[in-house]
Amino acid sequence: MKLSCLQENLSKGLGIVGRAVATRTTLPITNNVLLATEDSRLKLCATNLEIAISCWLGAMIEEEGSITLPARILNEFVNSLPSDKIDMSLQDHTLEMKCARVEARISGLDAEDFPPIPQVGDHTIYRILPEALRAAINQVVFATATEDTRPVLTGVSAEIEGETLTMAAADGFRLAVHKAPLAAPAGESAEVIIPGRSLLELSRLLTEQEEIVEMAISANRSQMLFRLSKVPIGDSTGQVEMVSQLLQGTFPNYRQLMPQSHSTRAVVNTTEFLRATKTASIFARDGSGIVRVQVAPGEDPSPGKMSISARSDQIGDNVGEIDAQVSGEPSRIAFNGRYITDVLGVIHEAQIALETTTPSSPGVFHPVGSDKYVHIIMPMFVQW
């Protein structure tokens, strides 16, 4: 193998695939990055056996070849180089690299021993705008379970049907559902469970994607491909692909958990609600994280109000009050404060509606002016 490429392009490419390098593994070669020539470009690959990320960079290829090198050493060395052209040549299992007046030789392992990157057939391609996919991920992925007692809950249910991608996540205490429009109608319906960790990495890749994202599911429903065709890499653009293993099992029928009616609806300013909840959470730390929400209708011309409070025997107590447009009866309900701040932190609309029925029934959060998102939180039982 003999080629040359720009330092800033190689540095950016290594940063992209480096997210998939294994950190704890019984297979040492997964600590390496694969470098290979392909279609007159330099291909970088890394995998931790759960996800695999591949990136193609522009390069001047003189001789074909491939090698795997220790990811940490390679990344640190390339980042230390000046912004100039890097010349690379492979002799046996050692890659010689020269940049300006710096040179190094890094020993690697045979590329044939690198785990094969899963190939997902393109029999059905789904297309979605990057900002729509990123919004869907960011509004549901935080609600996945962190413990593996029920593996399917550590993932996000993704249903593709018609012109809509519906993502849902639940951890037993809350449920987040987001409906995102596809860029083109789906030719075939599909339902899979994508690991939450995989979607977090995908969300990071999407921040700089400029064109439509392509998605494909393997025939046996065990892997899913995400293809980003125009990612800024240094002074040019390159292609990035991420393949994720899918979780096997049946996701709970969350639609049965969604309340169909409510007795109280309070519309409040999202920023004010978030600020009041964060303040109350300071006093809720020693009180099981419990934040109490009370809603009272107003009498014309006065608006209604929502009070957010918390108390702790060791610290003290706090009450914050904000204006609310209230319809229905007065209500009171208690939640884990972190769950409220989590959902309010991903809402971009200026107002949010909280719908409640009884102190023991779930609370439903709706962004005002959007029907794409709904978030449900189970209440906590307290003595009022």
C-alpha positions in Angstrom: 0.0 0.0 0.0 1.3 3.4 -1.0 -0.7 6.6 -0.8 -0.9 10.2 0.3 -3.7 12.3 1.9 -4.1 15.6 3.8 -3.4 15.6 7.5 -6.7 17.4 8.4 -8.7 14.9 6.3 -7.1 11.9 8.0 -7.5 13.4 11.4 -11.2 14.1 10.9 -11.7 10.6 9.5 -10.0 9.0 12.4 -12.2 11.1 14.8 -15.3 9.8 13.1 -14.5 6.1 13.1 -12.8 6.3 16.5 -16.2 6.4 18.2 -16.6 2.7 17.2 -13.2 1.5 18.5 -13.6 -1.1 21.3 -12.4 0.0 24.7 -13.0 -3.2 26.7 -12.6 -6.3 24.6 -11.3 -9.9 24.5 -10.5 -9.4 20.8 -7.4 -7.1 20.7 -7.7 -6.3 17.0 -10.9 -4.3 17.7 -8.6 -1.8 19.4 -7.3 -1.1 15.9 -8.5 0.9 12.9 -8.5 -0.7 9.5 -6.9 1.4 6.7 -7.6 0.1 3.2 -7.6 1.4 -0.4 -11.0 1.2 -2.1 -12.3 2.8 -5.3 -9.3 5.2 -5.4 -10.1 6.4 -1.9 -8.7 5.6 1.6 -11.2 3.7 3.7 -11.1 3.8 7.5 -13.1 1.2 9.5 -13.6 0.5 13.2 -15.9 -1.8 15.1 -16.7 -2.8 18.7 -18.8 -5.7 17.3 -22.0 -3.8 18.3 -21.5 -1.0 15.8 -19.2 -0.5 12.9 -18.3 2.8 11.3 -16.7 3.2 7.9 -15.4 6.4 6.4 -14.0 7.1 2.9 -11.5 9.9 2.3 -10.1 11.4 -0.8 -6.5 10.3 -1.4 -3.8 9.8 -4.0 -3.4 6.0 -4.4 -0.3 4.6 -5.9 -0.4 1.0 -4.6 -3.4 -0.9 -3.2 -3.2 -2.5 0.2 -4.6 -2.7 3.7 -3.4 -2.8 7.4 -4.9 -2.3 10.8 -3.1 0.0 13.3 -3.6 0.8 17.0 -6.3 3.4 17.0 -5.1 5.5 20.0 -1.5 5.7 18.8 -2.5 6.5 15.2 -5.0 9.2 16.2 -2.6 10.9 18.6 0.3 10.9 16.1 -1.8 12.2 13.2 -3.3 15.0 15.4 0.3 16.0 16.4 1.3 16.6 12.8 1.3 19.9 10.9 -1.4 20.6 8.5 0.3 19.2 5.4 0.3 16.2 3.1 1.0 12.8 4.7 2.8 10.1 2.7 2.1 6.5 3.7 3.8 3.3 2.6 3.3 -0.2 3.9 6.2 -2.7 4.4 5.2 -6.1 5.7 3.1 -5.1 8.8 4.7 -1.7 9.4 3.2 1.6 8.0 5.7 4.3 7.4 4.2 7.8 7.6 5.9 11.1 6.6 4.6 14.6 7.0 6.7 17.7 6.4 9.8 16.9 8.5 8.2 14.3 10.7 8.2 10.6 10.1 7.2 7.5 12.0 6.7 3.8 11.6 3.8 2.1 13.3 3.5 -1.7 13.6 0.1 -3.2 12.8 -1.9 -6.4 12.4 -3.0 -8.2 9.2 -6.2 -6.7 7.8 -7.5 -10.2 7.1 -7.8 -10.8 10.9 -10.0 -7.7 11.3 -13.7 -8.6 12.0 -15.6 -8.4 8.7 -17.8 -5.3 8.5 -21.4 -6.4 8.2 -22.9 -6.0 4.7 -26.5 -4.9 4.6 -28.3 -5.6 1.4 -29.9 -2.6 -0.3 -33.1 -4.4 -1.1 -35.2 -1.7 0.6 -33.8 1.8 1.1 -35.5 4.3 3.4 -34.6 8.0 3.1 -34.9 10.7 5.7 -33.6 14.3 6.2 -30.8 14.4 8.7 -32.4 17.1 10.9 -35.6 15.0 11.1 -33.7 11.9 12.2 -31.6 13.8 14.6 -34.6 15.4 16.2 -36.3 12.0 16.6 -33.3 10.4 18.2 -32.7 13.3 20.6 -36.3 13.4 21.8 -36.5 9.6 22.6 -33.1 8.1 23.3 -32.7 9.5 26.8 -35.8 7.5 27.8 -34.2 4.1 27.2 -33.4 1.8 30.1 -29.8 1.8 31.4 -30.0 -1.7 33.0 -30.1 -4.9 31.0 -32.8 -6.6 33.0 -35.1 -6.2 29.9 -32.7 -5.8 27.0 -35.4 -4.6 24.5 -35.9 -1.5 26.7 -32.3 -0.5 26.3 -33.2 0.1 22.6 -35.5 2.3 20.6 -38.4 0.9 18.7 -38.3 2.1 15.1 -41.4 1.6 13.0 -41.3 2.6 9.3 -44.7 2.8 7.5 -45.9 4.9 4.7 -44.3 8.3 5.0 -43.5 8.2 8.7 -40.7 6.9 11.0 -42.0 6.4 14.5 -39.4 6.1 17.3 -40.4 5.1 20.8 -38.4 4.5 24.0 -39.5 3.4 27.5 -37.7 2.5 30.7 -40.7 1.4 32.8 -41.2 4.9 34.3 -41.5 7.1 31.2 -42.4 6.8 27.5 -41.2 9.0 24.6 -42.7 8.8 21.1 -41.6 10.9 18.1 -43.1 10.8 14.6 -40.7 11.9 11.9 -41.5 12.4 8.2 -39.6 10.3 5.7 -38.1 12.1 2.6 -39.8 9.5 0.4 -42.6 7.0 1.0 -41.5 3.6 2.3 -41.8 0.9 -0.2 -42.0 -1.7 2.6 -43.0 -1.4 6.2 -40.6 -2.5 8.9 -40.2 -2.6 12.7 -36.9 -3.0 14.5 -35.3 -2.2 17.8 -32.1 -0.2 17.6 -29.7 -0.1 20.6 -29.8 3.3 22.3 -26.0 3.5 22.3 -25.9 3.1 18.5 -28.4 6.0 18.1 -26.3 8.2 20.3 -23.3 7.7 18.0 -25.5 8.2 14.9 -26.8 11.5 16.4 -23.2 12.7 16.7 -22.5 11.8 13.1 -25.6 13.6 11.9 -24.6 17.0 13.2 -22.6 17.8 10.1 -24.5 15.7 7.5 -25.7 17.8 4.6 -27.8 15.5 2.5 -30.5 12.8 2.9 -29.6 9.9 5.1 -30.2 6.4 3.6 -31.3 3.5 5.9 -31.4 -0.2 5.1 -32.3 -3.3 7.1 -30.7 -6.7 6.6 -32.9 -9.5 5.3 -32.7 -11.3 8.6 -33.5 -8.2 10.6 -30.3 -8.5 12.6 -28.4 -5.3 11.4 -29.3 -1.8 10.2 -27.2 0.4 7.9 -27.2 4.2 8.0 -25.4 5.9 5.1 -24.3 9.5 5.2 -23.1 10.5 1.7 -21.9 14.0 2.2 -20.1 14.6 5.5 -17.6 17.5 5.7 -14.1 16.0 6.2 -11.4 18.5 6.3 -11.4 20.6 3.1 -13.8 18.2 1.3 -16.7 15.8 1.9 -16.7 12.1 2.3 -19.0 9.2 2.8 -19.7 7.6 6.2 -21.6 4.4 6.9 -22.6 3.0 10.3 -23.9 -0.5 10.8 -25.6 -1.4 14.0 -26.6 -4.7 15.4 -30.3 -4.8 16.2 -31.9 -6.0 19.4 -34.0 -9.2 19.1 -37.3 -9.4 21.0 -40.7 -7.8 21.1 -41.0 -4.1 22.2 -44.0 -3.5 24.6 -47.2 -2.3 23.0 -46.7 1.2 24.3 -49.9 2.6 22.6 -52.0 0.8 25.2 -50.2 2.9 27.9 -51.1 6.3 26.3 -54.0 8.0 28.1 -56.9 8.8 25.9 -58.4 11.5 28.1 -57.5 14.0 30.8 -59.3 16.1 33.4 -56.8 19.0 33.6 -54.7 20.6 30.9 -52.1 23.3 31.7 -50.2 25.2 29.1 -47.0 26.9 30.4 -43.8 28.5 29.1 -41.3 25.7 28.5 -38.3 27.7 29.7 -40.0 28.9 32.8 -41.2 25.4 33.6 -37.6 24.0 33.1 -36.1 26.7 35.3 -38.6 26.2 38.1 -38.1 22.4 38.0 -34.3 22.7 38.1 -34.6 25.0 41.2 -37.0 22.6 42.9 -34.7 19.7 42.1 -32.0 21.2 44.3 -34.3 20.6 47.3 -35.4 17.3 46.0 -32.0 15.6 46.1 -32.5 14.2 49.6 -36.2 13.5 49.0 -36.0 10.7 46.4 -35.9 13.4 43.7 -39.6 14.1 44.1 -40.9 17.3 42.6 -44.6 18.3 43.2 -46.7 20.0 40.6 -49.9 21.7 41.4 -52.2 23.4 38.9 -55.0 25.8 39.7 -57.4 27.5 37.2 -57.5 31.3 37.2 -60.5 33.6 37.4 -60.8 36.2 34.6 -58.8 38.3 34.0 -56.2 36.5 36.1 -54.4 33.6 34.4 -54.2 30.2 36.1 -51.0 29.1 37.8 -48.7 26.2 38.2 -46.6 25.7 41.3 -43.5 23.5 41.3 -42.2 22.6 44.8 -39.9 20.2 46.6 -39.0 19.6 50.2 -36.4 17.7 52.2 -36.2 17.2 56.0 -32.5 17.8 55.9 -32.3 20.8 53.5 -35.6 22.7 53.6 -38.2 23.4 50.9 -38.8 25.5 47.8 -41.9 26.6 45.9 -41.9 28.3 42.5 -44.9 29.6 40.6 -45.5 30.3 36.9 -48.4 31.5 34.9 -50.5 28.8 33.2 -53.4 28.6 30.8 -55.5 26.0 32.6 -58.6 24.1 31.4 -60.4 21.7 33.6 -60.1 21.0 37.3 -57.4 21.9 39.8 -54.8 19.1 40.0 -51.7 17.9 41.8 -49.2 15.3 40.8 -45.6 14.4 41.7 -42.8 13.3 39.4 -39.1 12.5 39.5 -37.6 15.9 38.9 -34.9 14.5 36.6 -37.6 13.1 34.3 -39.2 16.5 33.9 -35.9 18.3 33.2 -35.0 15.6 30.7 -38.1 16.1 28.6 -38.2 19.9 28.9 -34.6 20.0 27.8 -35.4 18.5 24.4 -38.5 20.6 23.7 -37.9 23.4 21.2 -41.4 24.8 21.2 -42.0 27.9 23.4 -44.9 26.3 25.2 -45.7 22.9 26.6 -48.9 21.3 27.8 -49.2 19.0 30.8 -52.3 16.8 30.8 -53.2 15.0 34.0 -56.2 13.0 35.4 -55.4 11.9 38.9 -52.3 12.0 41.2 -51.8 8.3 40.5 -52.3 8.5 36.7 -49.5 9.2 34.2 -48.8 12.8 33.2 -48.7 13.6 29.5 -46.4 16.3 28.0 -47.2 17.7 24.6 -45.3 20.5 22.8 -47.8 23.2 21.9 -48.0 23.6 18.1 -46.6 20.2 17.2 -48.2 16.8 17.0 -44.9 15.0 16.4 -44.0 14.3 20.0 -45.6 13.0 23.2 -43.9 12.2 26.5 -45.5 10.3 29.3 -44.2 10.1 32.9 -45.4 7.8 35.6 -46.2 9.7 38.9 -44.6 9.2 42.3 -46.8 8.7 45.3 -46.5 11.3 48.0 -48.4 12.5 51.1 -49.9 15.9 50.2 
